[in-house]
Amino acid sequence: MPDKLQIDFKTSTRSLTGDRGVFYEATNRAIIVLPNHESYDDILATIQHESIHFCLKDTDDLDDEHEESIIWKMAWAEYDLI
């Protein structure tokens, strides 16, 4: 499988009712659920979040909590707030 991220945008979904986005490591696919966002900036933040999951997917020594912490810090780093 090619090592590139595929991002799909959904306007409705039965299985991701509360999620803004999800990354599937097995297929390198991220789904962004548009109605679960409040603004364009919110959508961009979710795309960034799921893209970072893709970038970190081959890092074996990270558990889910550590990975989420890294993503959170990267999101705020552009504002020098960490």
mmCIF file of the N, C-alpha and C atoms, coordinates in Angstrom:
data_MODEL
# 
_entry.id   MODEL 
# 
loop_
_atom_site.group_PDB 
_atom_site.id 
_atom_site.type_symbol 
_atom_site.label_atom_id 
_atom_site.label_alt_id 
_atom_site.label_comp_id 
_atom_site.label_asym_id 
_atom_site.label_entity_id 
_atom_site.label_seq_id 
_atom_site.pdbx_PDB_ins_code 
_atom_site.Cartn_x 
_atom_site.Cartn_y 
_atom_site.Cartn_z 
_atom_site.occupancy 
_atom_site.B_iso_or_equiv 
_atom_site.pdbx_formal_charge 
_atom_site.auth_seq_id 
_atom_site.auth_comp_id 
_atom_site.auth_asym_id 
_atom_site.auth_atom_id 
_atom_site.pdbx_PDB_model_num 
ATOM 1   N N  . MET A 1 1  ? 0.845   -1.180 0.000  1.00 0.00 ? 1  MET A N  1 
ATOM 2   C CA . MET A 1 1  ? 0.000   0.000  0.000  1.00 0.00 ? 1  MET A CA 1 
ATOM 3   C C  . MET A 1 1  ? 0.891   1.245  0.000  1.00 0.00 ? 1  MET A C  1 
ATOM 4   N N  . PRO A 1 2  ? 0.576   2.208  -0.832 1.00 0.00 ? 2  PRO A N  1 
ATOM 5   C CA . PRO A 1 2  ? 1.368   3.448  -0.860 1.00 0.00 ? 2  PRO A CA 1 
ATOM 6   C C  . PRO A 1 2  ? 1.313   4.148  0.489  1.00 0.00 ? 2  PRO A C  1 
ATOM 7   N N  . ASP A 1 3  ? 2.427   4.757  0.830  1.00 0.00 ? 3  ASP A N  1 
ATOM 8   C CA . ASP A 1 3  ? 2.508   5.434  2.117  1.00 0.00 ? 3  ASP A CA 1 
ATOM 9   C C  . ASP A 1 3  ? 2.114   6.900  1.970  1.00 0.00 ? 3  ASP A C  1 
ATOM 10  N N  . LYS A 1 4  ? 0.849   7.128  1.616  1.00 0.00 ? 4  LYS A N  1 
ATOM 11  C CA . LYS A 1 4  ? 0.341   8.490  1.553  1.00 0.00 ? 4  LYS A CA 1 
ATOM 12  C C  . LYS A 1 4  ? -1.032  8.519  2.208  1.00 0.00 ? 4  LYS A C  1 
ATOM 13  N N  . LEU A 1 5  ? -1.386  9.653  2.710  1.00 0.00 ? 5  LEU A N  1 
ATOM 14  C CA . LEU A 1 5  ? -2.643  9.817  3.429  1.00 0.00 ? 5  LEU A CA 1 
ATOM 15  C C  . LEU A 1 5  ? -3.765  10.152 2.459  1.00 0.00 ? 5  LEU A C  1 
ATOM 16  N N  . GLN A 1 6  ? -4.866  9.449  2.602  1.00 0.00 ? 6  GLN A N  1 
ATOM 17  C CA . GLN A 1 6  ? -6.082  9.760  1.857  1.00 0.00 ? 6  GLN A CA 1 
ATOM 18  C C  . GLN A 1 6  ? -7.076  10.380 2.838  1.00 0.00 ? 6  GLN A C  1 
ATOM 19  N N  . ILE A 1 7  ? -7.578  11.563 2.514  1.00 0.00 ? 7  ILE A N  1 
ATOM 20  C CA . ILE A 1 7  ? -8.550  12.236 3.376  1.00 0.00 ? 7  ILE A CA 1 
ATOM 21  C C  . ILE A 1 7  ? -9.884  12.292 2.656  1.00 0.00 ? 7  ILE A C  1 
ATOM 22  N N  . ASP A 1 8  ? -10.908 11.780 3.312  1.00 0.00 ? 8  ASP A N  1 
ATOM 23  C CA . ASP A 1 8  ? -12.268 11.823 2.785  1.00 0.00 ? 8  ASP A CA 1 
ATOM 24  C C  . ASP A 1 8  ? -13.106 12.724 3.686  1.00 0.00 ? 8  ASP A C  1 
ATOM 25  N N  . PHE A 1 9  ? -14.017 13.447 3.071  1.00 0.00 ? 9  PHE A N  1 
ATOM 26  C CA . PHE A 1 9  ? -14.922 14.327 3.799  1.00 0.00 ? 9  PHE A CA 1 
ATOM 27  C C  . PHE A 1 9  ? -16.323 13.750 3.726  1.00 0.00 ? 9  PHE A C  1 
ATOM 28  N N  . LYS A 1 10 ? -16.993 13.666 4.874  1.00 0.00 ? 10 LYS A N  1 
ATOM 29  C CA . LYS A 1 10 ? -18.346 13.118 4.946  1.00 0.00 ? 10 LYS A CA 1 
ATOM 30  C C  . LYS A 1 10 ? -19.309 14.197 5.429  1.00 0.00 ? 10 LYS A C  1 
ATOM 31  N N  . THR A 1 11 ? -20.481 14.205 4.846  1.00 0.00 ? 11 THR A N  1 
ATOM 32  C CA . THR A 1 11 ? -21.526 15.109 5.327  1.00 0.00 ? 11 THR A CA 1 
ATOM 33  C C  . THR A 1 11 ? -22.499 14.387 6.245  1.00 0.00 ? 11 THR A C  1 
ATOM 34  N N  . SER A 1 12 ? -22.442 13.069 6.250  1.00 0.00 ? 12 SER A N  1 
ATOM 35  C CA . SER A 1 12 ? -23.233 12.279 7.192  1.00 0.00 ? 12 SER A CA 1 
ATOM 36  C C  . SER A 1 12 ? -22.564 10.922 7.357  1.00 0.00 ? 12 SER A C  1 
ATOM 37  N N  . THR A 1 13 ? -22.785 10.331 8.511  1.00 0.00 ? 13 THR A N  1 
ATOM 38  C CA . THR A 1 13 ? -22.222 9.017  8.790  1.00 0.00 ? 13 THR A CA 1 
ATOM 39  C C  . THR A 1 13 ? -23.000 8.376  9.924  1.00 0.00 ? 13 THR A C  1 
ATOM 40  N N  . ARG A 1 14 ? -23.175 7.083  9.867  1.00 0.00 ? 14 ARG A N  1 
ATOM 41  C CA . ARG A 1 14 ? -23.881 6.367  10.934 1.00 0.00 ? 14 ARG A CA 1 
ATOM 42  C C  . ARG A 1 14 ? -22.938 5.926  12.045 1.00 0.00 ? 14 ARG A C  1 
ATOM 43  N N  . SER A 1 15 ? -21.690 5.701  11.722 1.00 0.00 ? 15 SER A N  1 
ATOM 44  C CA . SER A 1 15 ? -20.769 5.138  12.707 1.00 0.00 ? 15 SER A CA 1 
ATOM 45  C C  . SER A 1 15 ? -19.910 6.174  13.428 1.00 0.00 ? 15 SER A C  1 
ATOM 46  N N  . LEU A 1 16 ? -19.799 7.384  12.907 1.00 0.00 ? 16 LEU A N  1 
ATOM 47  C CA . LEU A 1 16 ? -18.942 8.401  13.521 1.00 0.00 ? 16 LEU A CA 1 
ATOM 48  C C  . LEU A 1 16 ? -19.772 9.594  13.992 1.00 0.00 ? 16 LEU A C  1 
ATOM 49  N N  . THR A 1 17 ? -20.846 9.335  14.682 1.00 0.00 ? 17 THR A N  1 
ATOM 50  C CA . THR A 1 17 ? -21.797 10.391 15.007 1.00 0.00 ? 17 THR A CA 1 
ATOM 51  C C  . THR A 1 17 ? -21.212 11.492 15.883 1.00 0.00 ? 17 THR A C  1 
ATOM 52  N N  . GLY A 1 18 ? -20.303 11.181 16.783 1.00 0.00 ? 18 GLY A N  1 
ATOM 53  C CA . GLY A 1 18 ? -19.751 12.194 17.668 1.00 0.00 ? 18 GLY A CA 1 
ATOM 54  C C  . GLY A 1 18 ? -18.344 12.642 17.325 1.00 0.00 ? 18 GLY A C  1 
ATOM 55  N N  . ASP A 1 19 ? -17.724 11.986 16.365 1.00 0.00 ? 19 ASP A N  1 
ATOM 56  C CA . ASP A 1 19 ? -16.335 12.282 16.027 1.00 0.00 ? 19 ASP A CA 1 
ATOM 57  C C  . ASP A 1 19 ? -16.226 13.398 14.994 1.00 0.00 ? 19 ASP A C  1 
ATOM 58  N N  . ARG A 1 20 ? -15.178 14.190 15.143 1.00 0.00 ? 20 ARG A N  1 
ATOM 59  C CA . ARG A 1 20 ? -14.869 15.204 14.131 1.00 0.00 ? 20 ARG A CA 1 
ATOM 60  C C  . ARG A 1 20 ? -14.055 14.592 13.015 1.00 0.00 ? 20 ARG A C  1 
ATOM 61  N N  . GLY A 1 21 ? -13.215 13.647 13.381 1.00 0.00 ? 21 GLY A N  1 
ATOM 62  C CA . GLY A 1 21 ? -12.389 12.962 12.403 1.00 0.00 ? 21 GLY A CA 1 
ATOM 63  C C  . GLY A 1 21 ? -11.824 11.687 13.002 1.00 0.00 ? 21 GLY A C  1 
ATOM 64  N N  . VAL A 1 22 ? -11.370 10.813 12.136 1.00 0.00 ? 22 VAL A N  1 
ATOM 65  C CA . VAL A 1 22 ? -10.762 9.561  12.579 1.00 0.00 ? 22 VAL A CA 1 
ATOM 66  C C  . VAL A 1 22 ? -9.723  9.154  11.540 1.00 0.00 ? 22 VAL A C  1 
ATOM 67  N N  . PHE A 1 23 ? -8.626  8.555  12.025 1.00 0.00 ? 23 PHE A N  1 
ATOM 68  C CA . PHE A 1 23 ? -7.576  8.057  11.141 1.00 0.00 ? 23 PHE A CA 1 
ATOM 69  C C  . PHE A 1 23 ? -7.536  6.543  11.250 1.00 0.00 ? 23 PHE A C  1 
ATOM 70  N N  . TYR A 1 24 ? -7.580  5.870  10.106 1.00 0.00 ? 24 TYR A N  1 
ATOM 71  C CA . TYR A 1 24 ? -7.495  4.414  10.046 1.00 0.00 ? 24 TYR A CA 1 
ATOM 72  C C  . TYR A 1 24 ? -6.102  4.030  9.574  1.00 0.00 ? 24 TYR A C  1 
ATOM 73  N N  . GLU A 1 25 ? -5.304  3.510  10.504 1.00 0.00 ? 25 GLU A N  1 
ATOM 74  C CA . GLU A 1 25 ? -3.914  3.187  10.206 1.00 0.00 ? 25 GLU A CA 1 
ATOM 75  C C  . GLU A 1 25 ? -3.788  2.075  9.167  1.00 0.00 ? 25 GLU A C  1 
ATOM 76  N N  . ALA A 1 26 ? -4.683  1.115  9.184  1.00 0.00 ? 26 ALA A N  1 
ATOM 77  C CA . ALA A 1 26 ? -4.592  -0.025 8.262  1.00 0.00 ? 26 ALA A CA 1 
ATOM 78  C C  . ALA A 1 26 ? -4.708  0.393  6.800  1.00 0.00 ? 26 ALA A C  1 
ATOM 79  N N  . THR A 1 27 ? -5.435  1.484  6.538  1.00 0.00 ? 27 THR A N  1 
ATOM 80  C CA . THR A 1 27 ? -5.656  1.916  5.154  1.00 0.00 ? 27 THR A CA 1 
ATOM 81  C C  . THR A 1 27 ? -5.077  3.298  4.851  1.00 0.00 ? 27 THR A C  1 
ATOM 82  N N  . ASN A 1 28 ? -4.436  3.934  5.844  1.00 0.00 ? 28 ASN A N  1 
ATOM 83  C CA . ASN A 1 28 ? -3.899  5.304  5.692  1.00 0.00 ? 28 ASN A CA 1 
ATOM 84  C C  . ASN A 1 28 ? -4.991  6.276  5.247  1.00 0.00 ? 28 ASN A C  1 
ATOM 85  N N  . ARG A 1 29 ? -6.169  6.122  5.826  1.00 0.00 ? 29 ARG A N  1 
ATOM 86  C CA . ARG A 1 29 ? -7.322  6.933  5.444  1.00 0.00 ? 29 ARG A CA 1 
ATOM 87  C C  . ARG A 1 29 ? -7.820  7.714  6.651  1.00 0.00 ? 29 ARG A C  1 
ATOM 88  N N  . ALA A 1 30 ? -8.079  8.981  6.424  1.00 0.00 ? 30 ALA A N  1 
ATOM 89  C CA . ALA A 1 30 ? -8.696  9.818  7.456  1.00 0.00 ? 30 ALA A CA 1 
ATOM 90  C C  . ALA A 1 30 ? -10.063 10.266 6.955  1.00 0.00 ? 30 ALA A C  1 
ATOM 91  N N  . ILE A 1 31 ? -11.021 10.262 7.843  1.00 0.00 ? 31 ILE A N  1 
ATOM 92  C CA . ILE A 1 31 ? -12.359 10.746 7.515  1.00 0.00 ? 31 ILE A CA 1 
ATOM 93  C C  . ILE A 1 31 ? -12.615 11.992 8.358  1.00 0.00 ? 31 ILE A C  1 
ATOM 94  N N  . ILE A 1 32 ? -13.042 13.050 7.708  1.00 0.00 ? 32 ILE A N  1 
ATOM 95  C CA . ILE A 1 32 ? -13.396 14.301 8.370  1.00 0.00 ? 32 ILE A CA 1 
ATOM 96  C C  . ILE A 1 32 ? -14.917 14.437 8.260  1.00 0.00 ? 32 ILE A C  1 
ATOM 97  N N  . VAL A 1 33 ? -15.602 14.517 9.408  1.00 0.00 ? 33 VAL A N  1 
ATOM 98  C CA . VAL A 1 33 ? -17.067 14.589 9.430  1.00 0.00 ? 33 VAL A CA 1 
ATOM 99  C C  . VAL A 1 33 ? -17.456 16.068 9.540  1.00 0.00 ? 33 VAL A C  1 
ATOM 100 N N  . LEU A 1 34 ? -17.815 16.645 8.421  1.00 0.00 ? 34 LEU A N  1 
ATOM 101 C CA . LEU A 1 34 ? -18.025 18.093 8.332  1.00 0.00 ? 34 LEU A CA 1 
ATOM 102 C C  . LEU A 1 34 ? -19.094 18.644 9.282  1.00 0.00 ? 34 LEU A C  1 
ATOM 103 N N  . PRO A 1 35 ? -20.263 18.012 9.449  1.00 0.00 ? 35 PRO A N  1 
ATOM 104 C CA . PRO A 1 35 ? -21.285 18.600 10.323 1.00 0.00 ? 35 PRO A CA 1 
ATOM 105 C C  . PRO A 1 35 ? -20.890 18.664 11.807 1.00 0.00 ? 35 PRO A C  1 
ATOM 106 N N  . ASN A 1 36 ? -19.848 17.948 12.188 1.00 0.00 ? 36 ASN A N  1 
ATOM 107 C CA . ASN A 1 36 ? -19.414 17.945 13.586 1.00 0.00 ? 36 ASN A CA 1 
ATOM 108 C C  . ASN A 1 36 ? -18.423 19.066 13.896 1.00 0.00 ? 36 ASN A C  1 
ATOM 109 N N  . HIS A 1 37 ? -18.294 20.018 12.995 1.00 0.00 ? 37 HIS A N  1 
ATOM 110 C CA . HIS A 1 37 ? -17.390 21.163 13.163 1.00 0.00 ? 37 HIS A CA 1 
ATOM 111 C C  . HIS A 1 37 ? -18.197 22.450 13.225 1.00 0.00 ? 37 HIS A C  1 
ATOM 112 N N  . GLU A 1 38 ? -17.620 23.433 13.900 1.00 0.00 ? 38 GLU A N  1 
ATOM 113 C CA . GLU A 1 38 ? -18.305 24.716 14.067 1.00 0.00 ? 38 GLU A CA 1 
ATOM 114 C C  . GLU A 1 38 ? -17.829 25.789 13.100 1.00 0.00 ? 38 GLU A C  1 
ATOM 115 N N  . SER A 1 39 ? -16.648 25.592 12.505 1.00 0.00 ? 39 SER A N  1 
ATOM 116 C CA . SER A 1 39 ? -16.105 26.626 11.633 1.00 0.00 ? 39 SER A CA 1 
ATOM 117 C C  . SER A 1 39 ? -15.082 26.012 10.679 1.00 0.00 ? 39 SER A C  1 
ATOM 118 N N  . TYR A 1 40 ? -14.701 26.811 9.706  1.00 0.00 ? 40 TYR A N  1 
ATOM 119 C CA . TYR A 1 40 ? -13.669 26.414 8.759  1.00 0.00 ? 40 TYR A CA 1 
ATOM 120 C C  . TYR A 1 40 ? -12.358 26.131 9.495  1.00 0.00 ? 40 TYR A C  1 
ATOM 121 N N  . ASP A 1 41 ? -11.987 27.002 10.448 1.00 0.00 ? 41 ASP A N  1 
ATOM 122 C CA . ASP A 1 41 ? -10.758 26.788 11.219 1.00 0.00 ? 41 ASP A CA 1 
ATOM 123 C C  . ASP A 1 41 ? -10.811 25.485 12.001 1.00 0.00 ? 41 ASP A C  1 
ATOM 124 N N  . ASP A 1 42 ? -11.978 25.128 12.490 1.00 0.00 ? 42 ASP A N  1 
ATOM 125 C CA . ASP A 1 42 ? -12.172 23.876 13.210 1.00 0.00 ? 42 ASP A CA 1 
ATOM 126 C C  . ASP A 1 42 ? -11.911 22.683 12.280 1.00 0.00 ? 42 ASP A C  1 
ATOM 127 N N  . ILE A 1 43 ? -12.386 22.765 11.044 1.00 0.00 ? 43 ILE A N  1 
ATOM 128 C CA . ILE A 1 43 ? -12.143 21.711 10.055 1.00 0.00 ? 43 ILE A CA 1 
ATOM 129 C C  . ILE A 1 43 ? -10.648 21.595 9.769  1.00 0.00 ? 43 ILE A C  1 
ATOM 130 N N  . LEU A 1 44 ? -9.982  22.720 9.591  1.00 0.00 ? 44 LEU A N  1 
ATOM 131 C CA . LEU A 1 44 ? -8.531  22.695 9.336  1.00 0.00 ? 44 LEU A CA 1 
ATOM 132 C C  . LEU A 1 44 ? -7.769  22.082 10.502 1.00 0.00 ? 44 LEU A C  1 
ATOM 133 N N  . ALA A 1 45 ? -8.189  22.382 11.719 1.00 0.00 ? 45 ALA A N  1 
ATOM 134 C CA . ALA A 1 45 ? -7.534  21.805 12.898 1.00 0.00 ? 45 ALA A CA 1 
ATOM 135 C C  . ALA A 1 45 ? -7.700  20.283 12.921 1.00 0.00 ? 45 ALA A C  1 
ATOM 136 N N  . THR A 1 46 ? -8.864  19.790 12.528 1.00 0.00 ? 46 THR A N  1 
ATOM 137 C CA . THR A 1 46 ? -9.088  18.344 12.485 1.00 0.00 ? 46 THR A CA 1 
ATOM 138 C C  . THR A 1 46 ? -8.246  17.700 11.388 1.00 0.00 ? 46 THR A C  1 
ATOM 139 N N  . ILE A 1 47 ? -8.149  18.338 10.239 1.00 0.00 ? 47 ILE A N  1 
ATOM 140 C CA . ILE A 1 47 ? -7.287  17.812 9.169  1.00 0.00 ? 47 ILE A CA 1 
ATOM 141 C C  . ILE A 1 47 ? -5.841  17.733 9.662  1.00 0.00 ? 47 ILE A C  1 
ATOM 142 N N  . GLN A 1 48 ? -5.385  18.774 10.351 1.00 0.00 ? 48 GLN A N  1 
ATOM 143 C CA . GLN A 1 48 ? -4.028  18.768 10.906 1.00 0.00 ? 48 GLN A CA 1 
ATOM 144 C C  . GLN A 1 48 ? -3.872  17.625 11.911 1.00 0.00 ? 48 GLN A C  1 
ATOM 145 N N  . HIS A 1 49 ? -4.842  17.467 12.787 1.00 0.00 ? 49 HIS A N  1 
ATOM 146 C CA . HIS A 1 49 ? -4.801  16.435 13.825 1.00 0.00 ? 49 HIS A CA 1 
ATOM 147 C C  . HIS A 1 49 ? -4.688  15.039 13.201 1.00 0.00 ? 49 HIS A C  1 
ATOM 148 N N  . GLU A 1 50 ? -5.553  14.738 12.251 1.00 0.00 ? 50 GLU A N  1 
ATOM 149 C CA . GLU A 1 50 ? -5.535  13.415 11.630 1.00 0.00 ? 50 GLU A CA 1 
ATOM 150 C C  . GLU A 1 50 ? -4.279  13.207 10.787 1.00 0.00 ? 50 GLU A C  1 
ATOM 151 N N  . SER A 1 51 ? -3.763  14.263 10.182 1.00 0.00 ? 51 SER A N  1 
ATOM 152 C CA . SER A 1 51 ? -2.520  14.170 9.402  1.00 0.00 ? 51 SER A CA 1 
ATOM 153 C C  . SER A 1 51 ? -1.336  13.849 10.300 1.00 0.00 ? 51 SER A C  1 
ATOM 154 N N  . ILE A 1 52 ? -1.317  14.401 11.496 1.00 0.00 ? 52 ILE A N  1 
ATOM 155 C CA . ILE A 1 52 ? -0.229  14.092 12.433 1.00 0.00 ? 52 ILE A CA 1 
ATOM 156 C C  . ILE A 1 52 ? -0.322  12.640 12.892 1.00 0.00 ? 52 ILE A C  1 
ATOM 157 N N  . HIS A 1 53 ? -1.548  12.122 13.097 1.00 0.00 ? 53 HIS A N  1 
ATOM 158 C CA . HIS A 1 53 ? -1.686  10.687 13.390 1.00 0.00 ? 53 HIS A CA 1 
ATOM 159 C C  . HIS A 1 53 ? -1.020  9.859  12.292 1.00 0.00 ? 53 HIS A C  1 
ATOM 160 N N  . PHE A 1 54 ? -1.241  10.237 11.041 1.00 0.00 ? 54 PHE A N  1 
ATOM 161 C CA . PHE A 1 54 ? -0.613  9.532  9.922  1.00 0.00 ? 54 PHE A CA 1 
ATOM 162 C C  . PHE A 1 54 ? 0.915   9.600  10.015 1.00 0.00 ? 54 PHE A C  1 
ATOM 163 N N  . CYS A 1 55 ? 1.442   10.771 10.327 1.00 0.00 ? 55 CYS A N  1 
ATOM 164 C CA . CYS A 1 55 ? 2.901   10.951 10.414 1.00 0.00 ? 55 CYS A CA 1 
ATOM 165 C C  . CYS A 1 55 ? 3.518   10.148 11.549 1.00 0.00 ? 55 CYS A C  1 
ATOM 166 N N  . LEU A 1 56 ? 2.767   9.931  12.617 1.00 0.00 ? 56 LEU A N  1 
ATOM 167 C CA . LEU A 1 56 ? 3.289   9.223  13.788 1.00 0.00 ? 56 LEU A CA 1 
ATOM 168 C C  . LEU A 1 56 ? 2.986   7.722  13.771 1.00 0.00 ? 56 LEU A C  1 
ATOM 169 N N  . LYS A 1 57 ? 2.308   7.233  12.764 1.00 0.00 ? 57 LYS A N  1 
ATOM 170 C CA . LYS A 1 57 ? 1.804   5.858  12.775 1.00 0.00 ? 57 LYS A CA 1 
ATOM 171 C C  . LYS A 1 57 ? 2.891   4.789  12.882 1.00 0.00 ? 57 LYS A C  1 
ATOM 172 N N  . ASP A 1 58 ? 4.081   5.066  12.408 1.00 0.00 ? 58 ASP A N  1 
ATOM 173 C CA . ASP A 1 58 ? 5.152   4.069  12.450 1.00 0.00 ? 58 ASP A CA 1 
ATOM 174 C C  . ASP A 1 58 ? 6.048   4.192  13.674 1.00 0.00 ? 58 ASP A C  1 
ATOM 175 N N  . THR A 1 59 ? 5.660   5.038  14.606 1.00 0.00 ? 59 THR A N  1 
ATOM 176 C CA . THR A 1 59 ? 6.420   5.212  15.841 1.00 0.00 ? 59 THR A CA 1 
ATOM 177 C C  . THR A 1 59 ? 5.936   4.182  16.853 1.00 0.00 ? 59 THR A C  1 
ATOM 178 N N  . ASP A 1 60 ? 6.739   3.154  17.070 1.00 0.00 ? 60 ASP A N  1 
ATOM 179 C CA . ASP A 1 60 ? 6.314   2.019  17.890 1.00 0.00 ? 60 ASP A CA 1 
ATOM 180 C C  . ASP A 1 60 ? 6.278   2.296  19.386 1.00 0.00 ? 60 ASP A C  1 
ATOM 181 N N  . ASP A 1 61 ? 7.036   3.276  19.853 1.00 0.00 ? 61 ASP A N  1 
ATOM 182 C CA . ASP A 1 61 ? 7.145   3.473  21.297 1.00 0.00 ? 61 ASP A CA 1 
ATOM 183 C C  . ASP A 1 61 ? 6.160   4.510  21.840 1.00 0.00 ? 61 ASP A C  1 
ATOM 184 N N  . LEU A 1 62 ? 5.079   4.809  21.105 1.00 0.00 ? 62 LEU A N  1 
ATOM 185 C CA . LEU A 1 62 ? 4.070   5.763  21.570 1.00 0.00 ? 62 LEU A CA 1 
ATOM 186 C C  . LEU A 1 62 ? 2.765   5.039  21.864 1.00 0.00 ? 62 LEU A C  1 
ATOM 187 N N  . ASP A 1 63 ? 2.216   5.279  23.057 1.00 0.00 ? 63 ASP A N  1 
ATOM 188 C CA . ASP A 1 63 ? 0.864   4.799  23.299 1.00 0.00 ? 63 ASP A CA 1 
ATOM 189 C C  . ASP A 1 63 ? -0.112  5.896  22.871 1.00 0.00 ? 63 ASP A C  1 
ATOM 190 N N  . ASP A 1 64 ? -1.394  5.609  22.911 1.00 0.00 ? 64 ASP A N  1 
ATOM 191 C CA . ASP A 1 64 ? -2.397  6.559  22.421 1.00 0.00 ? 64 ASP A CA 1 
ATOM 192 C C  . ASP A 1 64 ? -2.373  7.887  23.172 1.00 0.00 ? 64 ASP A C  1 
ATOM 193 N N  . GLU A 1 65 ? -2.203  7.830  24.483 1.00 0.00 ? 65 GLU A N  1 
ATOM 194 C CA . GLU A 1 65 ? -2.191  9.058  25.279 1.00 0.00 ? 65 GLU A CA 1 
ATOM 195 C C  . GLU A 1 65 ? -0.987  9.930  24.927 1.00 0.00 ? 65 GLU A C  1 
ATOM 196 N N  . HIS A 1 66 ? 0.168   9.310  24.766 1.00 0.00 ? 66 HIS A N  1 
ATOM 197 C CA . HIS A 1 66 ? 1.380   10.052 24.412 1.00 0.00 ? 66 HIS A CA 1 
ATOM 198 C C  . HIS A 1 66 ? 1.238   10.671 23.026 1.00 0.00 ? 66 HIS A C  1 
ATOM 199 N N  . GLU A 1 67 ? 0.666   9.918  22.089 1.00 0.00 ? 67 GLU A N  1 
ATOM 200 C CA . GLU A 1 67 ? 0.459   10.421 20.733 1.00 0.00 ? 67 GLU A CA 1 
ATOM 201 C C  . GLU A 1 67 ? -0.474  11.632 20.742 1.00 0.00 ? 67 GLU A C  1 
ATOM 202 N N  . GLU A 1 68 ? -1.570  11.544 21.494 1.00 0.00 ? 68 GLU A N  1 
ATOM 203 C CA . GLU A 1 68 ? -2.500  12.676 21.587 1.00 0.00 ? 68 GLU A CA 1 
ATOM 204 C C  . GLU A 1 68 ? -1.829  13.894 22.229 1.00 0.00 ? 68 GLU A C  1 
ATOM 205 N N  . SER A 1 69 ? -0.961  13.665 23.197 1.00 0.00 ? 69 SER A N  1 
ATOM 206 C CA . SER A 1 69 ? -0.228  14.758 23.841 1.00 0.00 ? 69 SER A CA 1 
ATOM 207 C C  . SER A 1 69 ? 0.692   15.463 22.844 1.00 0.00 ? 69 SER A C  1 
ATOM 208 N N  . ILE A 1 70 ? 1.373   14.689 22.014 1.00 0.00 ? 70 ILE A N  1 
ATOM 209 C CA . ILE A 1 70 ? 2.254   15.263 20.988 1.00 0.00 ? 70 ILE A CA 1 
ATOM 210 C C  . ILE A 1 70 ? 1.437   16.097 20.005 1.00 0.00 ? 70 ILE A C  1 
ATOM 211 N N  . ILE A 1 71 ? 0.301   15.562 19.571 1.00 0.00 ? 71 ILE A N  1 
ATOM 212 C CA . ILE A 1 71 ? -0.552  16.273 18.614 1.00 0.00 ? 71 ILE A CA 1 
ATOM 213 C C  . ILE A 1 71 ? -1.065  17.572 19.220 1.00 0.00 ? 71 ILE A C  1 
ATOM 214 N N  . TRP A 1 72 ? -1.480  17.531 20.471 1.00 0.00 ? 72 TRP A N  1 
ATOM 215 C CA . TRP A 1 72 ? -1.972  18.734 21.161 1.00 0.00 ? 72 TRP A CA 1 
ATOM 216 C C  . TRP A 1 72 ? -0.869  19.796 21.221 1.00 0.00 ? 72 TRP A C  1 
ATOM 217 N N  . LYS A 1 73 ? 0.335   19.383 21.586 1.00 0.00 ? 73 LYS A N  1 
ATOM 218 C CA . LYS A 1 73 ? 1.456   20.325 21.671 1.00 0.00 ? 73 LYS A CA 1 
ATOM 219 C C  . LYS A 1 73 ? 1.808   20.904 20.302 1.00 0.00 ? 73 LYS A C  1 
ATOM 220 N N  . MET A 1 74 ? 1.749   20.090 19.270 1.00 0.00 ? 74 MET A N  1 
ATOM 221 C CA . MET A 1 74 ? 2.040   20.588 17.920 1.00 0.00 ? 74 MET A CA 1 
ATOM 222 C C  . MET A 1 74 ? 0.989   21.595 17.467 1.00 0.00 ? 74 MET A C  1 
ATOM 223 N N  . ALA A 1 75 ? -0.260  21.355 17.829 1.00 0.00 ? 75 ALA A N  1 
ATOM 224 C CA . ALA A 1 75 ? -1.328  22.280 17.443 1.00 0.00 ? 75 ALA A CA 1 
ATOM 225 C C  . ALA A 1 75 ? -1.150  23.653 18.091 1.00 0.00 ? 75 ALA A C  1 
ATOM 226 N N  . TRP A 1 76 ? -0.694  23.668 19.328 1.00 0.00 ? 76 TRP A N  1 
ATOM 227 C CA . TRP A 1 76 ? -0.514  24.939 20.034 1.00 0.00 ? 76 TRP A CA 1 
ATOM 228 C C  . TRP A 1 76 ? 0.855   25.567 19.808 1.00 0.00 ? 76 TRP A C  1 
ATOM 229 N N  . ALA A 1 77 ? 1.793   24.821 19.259 1.00 0.00 ? 77 ALA A N  1 
ATOM 230 C CA . ALA A 1 77 ? 3.150   25.325 19.063 1.00 0.00 ? 77 ALA A CA 1 
ATOM 231 C C  . ALA A 1 77 ? 3.191   26.545 18.139 1.00 0.00 ? 77 ALA A C  1 
ATOM 232 N N  . GLU A 1 78 ? 2.312   26.571 17.139 1.00 0.00 ? 78 GLU A N  1 
ATOM 233 C CA . GLU A 1 78 ? 2.336   27.705 16.215 1.00 0.00 ? 78 GLU A CA 1 
ATOM 234 C C  . GLU A 1 78 ? 1.958   29.010 16.901 1.00 0.00 ? 78 GLU A C  1 
ATOM 235 N N  . TYR A 1 79 ? 1.339   28.924 18.065 1.00 0.00 ? 79 TYR A N  1 
ATOM 236 C CA . TYR A 1 79 ? 0.961   30.121 18.812 1.00 0.00 ? 79 TYR A CA 1 
ATOM 237 C C  . TYR A 1 79 ? 1.910   30.390 19.972 1.00 0.00 ? 79 TYR A C  1 
ATOM 238 N N  . ASP A 1 80 ? 2.973   29.585 20.097 1.00 0.00 ? 80 ASP A N  1 
ATOM 239 C CA . ASP A 1 80 ? 3.946   29.698 21.186 1.00 0.00 ? 80 ASP A CA 1 
ATOM 240 C C  . ASP A 1 80 ? 3.287   29.633 22.551 1.00 0.00 ? 80 ASP A C  1 
ATOM 241 N N  . LEU A 1 81 ? 2.297   28.768 22.688 1.00 0.00 ? 81 LEU A N  1 
ATOM 242 C CA . LEU A 1 81 ? 1.545   28.669 23.939 1.00 0.00 ? 81 LEU A CA 1 
ATOM 243 C C  . LEU A 1 81 ? 1.881   27.416 24.737 1.00 0.00 ? 81 LEU A C  1 
ATOM 244 N N  . ILE A 1 82 ? 2.955   26.734 24.365 1.00 0.00 ? 82 ILE A N  1 
ATOM 245 C CA . ILE A 1 82 ? 3.333   25.558 25.152 1.00 0.00 ? 82 ILE A CA 1 
ATOM 246 C C  . ILE A 1 82 ? 4.680   25.761 25.773 1.00 0.00 ? 82 ILE A C  1 
# 
